[in-house]
Amino acid sequence: MLGEFVGQPNVIQRVSSLADFTEGFDTPLNVRYTLTFSYFAMELAKSDLAAAVAFGGLDAEAKLVFFRDACKGLQRLHVRQIVHRDPKPRNLLVMADRQVKIADLGTSRSLDRDAVPLLPDYAGFWPGDLRYAAPEMLAGLFSEAPELAIYADFFGLGAILFELFTGQVLTLSVFDGSFAMDLTSAMAHVPPGKRRQIYDDFVTQLADGHPLPNLSATGDGAPRCIQLRLDGLYSELCRLDYRKRLRRFESLFRQIEICLIVLRNEEKYLRWLKEKRRRRATLIGAGRVAR
Amino acid sequence: MIDLAQELKKKPSFVPIDPPDVDDIQALPVAGPGVEPTEVVGRFLRQITEKTRRDATYYSKSYRAQINLGVALLNKGDLSAAQEAFELALKLEPANQTAVLQLGRIYLRQGNLVKAKDAFASLRKVMPHSAEPFVGLAEVSAASGDLEEAQHLLQGAVDQDGHSLAARFQLATIFMRMGRTNEAVRALKAAVRIQPRAPFLHYALGVSYAIRKDPARAKRAFEVSLRLAPGMAQAVKALSKVLLEGASFQAVRELLAEQVAKDPHDFELRELLAWAYVREQNYLAARRQLYTALSELPASVATINRARIANNLGVCYEFLKDLKHAEHFFLLSIDTFAEGGPIAYQNLERLYLQMDKAQAAQAIAERCLAQYPEDRTSVMLGAVALGEQERYGEAIAQCQSFLEKADDAQISAVLSNLLTDAERFDEAIQVLRKAMRSKPLDRALINNLAYVYLMSDAIAEARDVLRQVPENEPAGAYLAATRGLLRLREGDLAGGVEGYERSQQIALQQGNQRLAVRSKQKMHLELAKAWLLRGNVDVALQEVRKGLALPLKRGAYVRDLKRLAARLSKS
């Protein structure tokens, strides 16, 4: 699958063609076995986003730029009708030039009707990391409605954004015992072919019963000037009801750019905001006088 | 004479299920409800924890990785491991607020209130504008019983952060515990404005309305929570309780039948469904639900629940006239949880008296009184059981020792019965006169006193006592019989028979066949005495035979009839 992305930024590159090597093994009975292994080399990354999250040290602007790179990488996959199915900080590599590249396409699959996924599922489970899986995937819709993996990739992006700014894994705050109980009790014994319909009927109540945490009130938080915007962005990406989830990259990039502009011009922005509030207060006061 | 043995033998009692209560509201679901995970859920939580643990091992010097591990372990319910993870996070980053907050919550759940208070207090210094430390401190105060302080702190939390759902929710529960339900409702309404689609808030609102005895609003709130979360078992149960109080049995049955199909192992659902059937007097269906609930009850369920279901099952069997099974389940209830309350004991005592097993009834009454020495019903039933064995001395002593501690009209009535049966009329009159000082218009006492006077041939006094009850007042079976006895003693045999027949009629109208038979037996006894007084031995003997031919074979009347028969046959 990596062959489709040769020369493209934000997706990890293969630096050698597929090659084999053979190795011999001696057994105690003096019988020699030879085994052939296939391999290829990947470009060398400096680190990954998981390490960056774990040890901090990134400023808000760097986090947003890294996040934008991750979104770009995923966009390149989606353009080719490929879903990653396991976006998480560990699969986002930071290169020496500070570019972030999406890696580990072992779980990804093409949404072409005839394409066979490398890992259709994993012993009945979602092939990706459960901590970054969207609830519809936890509900087992990945085999019945593979196209929903696009929505799930966006959920993963939201979870990454949350983690970048709070240091905490989002789903640990949402997918607790009661969430899992609600989900499993609703989806237990649902026959194949009916799962999506049942899930669609149930997901609103699931979302009502398990509100998302506030990004600004959790962990390290975000700078005040972009707190509300980031909260809104992550909440839109992580909506438990996939039908209401943000899934347009243009809108996503626009919001990231706005955040970056605000961050880079924080003082000016805060002055503008203060002025705006003052004017509004004056207008309201004038209205009162007129009345 | 009011025959309390009959009164007490009447109806077995169900042990009711508690109405919606503040204890039904445990915690904000976002803070972890402490549910018992199923196998699938347990596996899911384990996998998440393992992945997080791997990260924590890989980034062992990262406080963030340790905090994530702590949260995952908390979700899994492993408090001590979570505590270790948060403590390690604090070592790596001593000022980390999340770790302190989580540790505070863990200490609180472990009951270590001092450490929890320290944690939240230190957090309040570094997070002066956050509601979280205030909420934590309030929970500590509430856990140590200081509800005033908890309320004060939560009010502070709400002032700090008006959008804090946790603060408003906790404030509402504190108000409920303080009995200030109006304020609880106000706090919950404010919380609903913050998060209008949270089912647990509407559920809590329903509980507070139910406590406030406002079933219409409670019903509406539970219905909203069920619209938002149709599978919410707590809301289904609470709504069922409200509907049961409003006698909407069909609605309860429909609501519960669906939920029972979803979760057939939830014994509380089956119990509520059984209640709906009981209220409709469909004891067969109620018995089926209770039997299933009892047989499928997991071992982890508290024994008090098992005892309650066993007792209620016994009551259903008794109503279905299957006394053997009723006895079995009352005994099971008592043996399962002897401290489960006196109702099962009383039911079994009544059952044994009904089955003419006075000795067994007395033994159960003794067991009950060993657990609950102040249980007046068991004192009465025990005395009645002793009386039925003609052990009047012990029965009288039991009642007298209870009356030494407190005045009680019913016990006095039982005592006067026993004294009359033992033919100690003067003492019976004394007891009744004393009891009537505090309750001069008590119809049972008036009736008994008149009866004792008649038995001791003080006809004028009996007439005076009976005059206290107006003639136009609808008389009960006992009063009608006593009036009949007065007419007999006055020499008006036809009037006496009329009085007794009226008494039998009333008893039959009330469905108390046994009382009707007893009244008839007494009539024959008194007629025999009257004819004997007039020297007509043959008719007297006929009356005695008629009395002894009736299906009641025990008690003071049978004893007196037999004595009279022996006397007449000699003469």
Chai-1 contact restraints between the chains, C-beta under 6 A:
chainA,res_idxA,chainB,res_idxB,connection_type,confidence,min_distance_angstrom,max_distance_angstrom,comment,restraint_id
A,A54,B,Y59,contact,1.0,0.0,6.0,A-B,restraint_1
A,A54,B,S62,contact,1.0,0.0,6.0,A-B,restraint_2
A,A54,B,R64,contact,1.0,0.0,6.0,A-B,restraint_3
A,A54,B,A65,contact,1.0,0.0,6.0,A-B,restraint_4
A,F55,B,S62,contact,1.0,0.0,6.0,A-B,restraint_5
A,L130,B,Q47,contact,1.0,0.0,6.0,A-B,restraint_6
A,L130,B,I48,contact,1.0,0.0,6.0,A-B,restraint_7
A,R131,B,I48,contact,1.0,0.0,6.0,A-B,restraint_8
A,R131,B,K51,contact,1.0,0.0,6.0,A-B,restraint_9
A,G167,B,R64,contact,1.0,0.0,6.0,A-B,restraint_10
A,V169,B,N68,contact,1.0,0.0,6.0,A-B,restraint_11
A,L172,B,N68,contact,1.0,0.0,6.0,A-B,restraint_12
A,L172,B,V71,contact,1.0,0.0,6.0,A-B,restraint_13
A,L172,B,A72,contact,1.0,0.0,6.0,A-B,restraint_14
A,D176,B,G32,contact,1.0,0.0,6.0,A-B,restraint_15
A,D176,B,N75,contact,1.0,0.0,6.0,A-B,restraint_16
A,G177,B,V35,contact,1.0,0.0,6.0,A-B,restraint_17
A,G177,B,P37,contact,1.0,0.0,6.0,A-B,restraint_18
A,G177,B,N75,contact,1.0,0.0,6.0,A-B,restraint_19
A,S178,B,P29,contact,1.0,0.0,6.0,A-B,restraint_20
A,S178,B,P33,contact,1.0,0.0,6.0,A-B,restraint_21
A,S178,B,V35,contact,1.0,0.0,6.0,A-B,restraint_22
A,A180,B,V41,contact,1.0,0.0,6.0,A-B,restraint_23
A,A180,B,F44,contact,1.0,0.0,6.0,A-B,restraint_24
A,M181,B,V35,contact,1.0,0.0,6.0,A-B,restraint_25
A,M181,B,V41,contact,1.0,0.0,6.0,A-B,restraint_26
A,T184,B,V40,contact,1.0,0.0,6.0,A-B,restraint_27
A,T184,B,V41,contact,1.0,0.0,6.0,A-B,restraint_28
A,Q205,B,L228,contact,1.0,0.0,6.0,A-B,restraint_29
A,Q205,B,A229,contact,1.0,0.0,6.0,A-B,restraint_30
A,D208,B,R197,contact,1.0,0.0,6.0,A-B,restraint_31
A,D208,B,L228,contact,1.0,0.0,6.0,A-B,restraint_32
A,G209,B,P199,contact,1.0,0.0,6.0,A-B,restraint_33
A,G209,B,A229,contact,1.0,0.0,6.0,A-B,restraint_34
A,G219,B,T98,contact,1.0,0.0,6.0,A-B,restraint_35
